[in-house]
Amino acid sequence: MDTHLMIGIAVMMGLIGIAASRDLLRMRRAQLEPVTLRVRRDDARMR
């Protein structure tokens, strides 16, 4: 095979992989429910 063709295929596969990983991360982030954390402040310790 031609070297330029192999490099072009490798670049295209890399771009497809990046797009797929971004899409998967976006889907995972949408599935996560926001978690509320309650923080209790100890005023005596702050002084």
N, C-alpha and C positions, 0 to 999 in steps of 0.2 A: 504494500500500500504506500501511497505517497505520504511523506512526512507531514505536509501541510494539512492533508485530509485527516490524519490521525490527531493532530493538535486541535483542529476544528471540532472533531467529534468529542474530544476530551473536554474542551471548553463548554460545548453545548450540554454535555452530561453534568458538568459542574453547575451550570446555571439552572438546569432542571432540578438538581439536588437542592440547591439553595432555595428555589421557589417552593419545593415540596416541604422542606423543613420549616420555612416561614409559615406556610399554610397549616402545618400540623401544630406548630406552637400557638398560632392564633386560635385554632379549634380547642386546644387544651386550656388556654386562658379563658375562653368563653364557658367551658364546662365547670371551672372552679367557681365555687360560691364565695362571695366575700365573707370573711371571718371578722367579727367584731371582737376586739380585745378590751376587757375592762381593766383599767389601771387604777389601783387605789393609791392615793397619795398620802403618805404618812407625814403630817405637818410637824410632829414632834421631832422626827429625825432630821427634817430640813433645817431646823434651827441650830 
